[in-house]
Amino acid sequence: MTSGALNQEWAVPSATLEATGAKSGLPRAVQITYFHDGLDTITVASNYGGPKHPQWYFNLIAHPQCQLGGKRFVATEVTDLDEYERLYALAVQVFAGYRDYRATAAASGRQIPVFRLAPR
C-alpha cells in the first residue's frame, strides 16, 4: 500500500484513505480508488459488489473529516438520485468493473454508496 501517490499496481487511480474508526475512534487506513469531479474527489464504496458496505463507509459516515493521499477532505454521501446516477456513470467510465459490482450488489438488495470528498 502506498501513502498518497498514485499506486501503479492498480489500473485506476488509488490512494490511502485515512479516517477515524466509527466504533473505535482509532485511526484507520485503507487503499481506495477515486476520480475527480471539478475540485472534489469522488469515491465509490463498492466492496467489490458484496452484500455489505466496506468498513470505511461507516467510518466516513461517523467521522466525515478524512485524508486521501495526505490531503484533507470532508466526506459527504451523495444522496440526490440524479447526482448519484451522474457520478456513478462517471465511475463506470473510470473503471468498467463498477457496472458489474452494481449489478451484484443490487442482487443482494444493496445500493453502492458514492462519496464526494470536498477539500478542507
MOGIQUI-V685829 format. One record per residue. RES is the residue in one letter. PHI is phi in whole degrees, 0 to 359 (* if undefined). Layout:
res=<RES	RES>
phi=<PHI	PHI>
//
This chain:
res=<M	T	S	G	A	L	N	Q	E	W	A	V	P	S	A	T	L	E	A	T	G	A	K	S	G	L	P	R	A	V	Q	I	T	Y	F	H	D	G	L	D	T	I	T	V	A	S	N	Y	G	G	P	K	H	P	Q	W	Y	F	N	L	I	A	H	P	Q	C	Q	L	G	G	K	R	F	V	A	T	E	V	T	D	L	D	E	Y	E	R	L	Y	A	L	A	V	Q	V	F	A	G	Y	R	D	Y	R	A	T	A	A	A	S	G	R	Q	I	P	V	F	R	L	A	P	R>
phi=<*	262	258	103	290	305	271	287	284	263	277	234	302	218	205	277	269	248	220	263	301	300	262	279	76	269	297	228	224	209	277	227	268	203	208	252	228	65	278	271	255	244	223	243	272	286	51	58	84	296	285	235	293	293	300	296	301	294	297	290	295	285	222	293	285	209	231	227	60	83	258	270	219	242	266	225	288	280	247	292	301	297	294	301	297	298	290	293	297	296	300	295	293	286	215	300	299	300	297	294	301	297	296	294	296	298	296	260	86	253	262	288	287	237	243	257	255	264	302	232>
//
